Amino acid sequence: MEQLEEQIAHLIRTVDDLSDIVARQEGEIATLTRRVHMLMQREGERESQTTGGTVVGDERPPHY
């Protein structure tokens, strides 16, 4: 009986630890999502302000 109680105590601690980790990761994911959204908005604004002189991706430069 004592062995089962000990195992249950370990399992409860493990579940609590994992719960804390998941909660922390949820906060980190929310922060990263906000940052990515801000960067996408900033890049969109920057692209709309450029005159088109920037080479993007596989586009060939004008001298080709």
Legacy VTK file of the C-alpha trace (Angstrom):
# vtk DataFile Version 3.0
C-alpha trace
ASCII
DATASET POLYDATA
POINTS 64 float
0.000 0.000 0.000
2.839 2.393 0.855
4.439 1.748 -2.507
1.227 2.726 -4.313
0.903 5.886 -2.224
4.495 6.767 -3.056
3.925 6.205 -6.771
0.773 8.315 -6.673
2.663 11.122 -4.916
5.360 11.024 -7.610
2.753 11.028 -10.357
0.943 13.987 -8.789
4.198 15.921 -8.598
5.001 15.079 -12.208
1.568 16.227 -13.365
1.946 19.490 -11.409
5.399 20.085 -12.905
4.114 19.421 -16.423
1.168 21.715 -15.827
3.538 24.530 -14.840
5.639 23.918 -17.938
2.605 23.968 -20.229
1.357 27.208 -18.652
4.768 28.856 -19.141
4.954 27.670 -22.744
1.472 29.036 -23.412
2.666 32.469 -22.300
5.801 32.224 -24.427
3.780 31.188 -27.474
1.399 34.122 -26.969
4.346 36.531 -26.733
5.997 35.093 -29.835
2.710 35.217 -31.758
2.299 38.918 -30.912
5.890 39.625 -31.979
5.485 37.805 -35.295
2.254 39.727 -35.939
4.016 43.040 -35.201
6.919 42.124 -37.498
4.547 41.140 -40.294
2.697 44.442 -39.968
5.958 46.390 -39.916
7.248 44.553 -42.989
3.949 45.106 -44.795
4.124 48.823 -44.095
7.745 48.940 -45.226
6.943 47.106 -48.465
4.090 49.460 -49.223
6.415 52.454 -48.782
9.220 51.198 -51.019
9.499 52.209 -54.664
10.076 48.657 -55.874
13.880 48.854 -56.114
14.373 45.909 -53.791
15.098 42.439 -55.178
12.803 39.924 -53.512
13.118 36.142 -53.619
13.870 34.758 -57.092
13.327 38.029 -58.983
16.117 38.970 -61.342
17.819 42.311 -60.847
17.006 44.955 -63.519
20.388 44.616 -65.275
19.601 41.066 -66.545
LINES 1 65
64 0 1 2 3 4 5 6 7 8 9 10 11 12 13 14 15 16 17 18 19 20 21 22 23 24 25 26 27 28 29 30 31 32 33 34 35 36 37 38 39 40 41 42 43 44 45 46 47 48 49 50 51 52 53 54 55 56 57 58 59 60 61 62 63
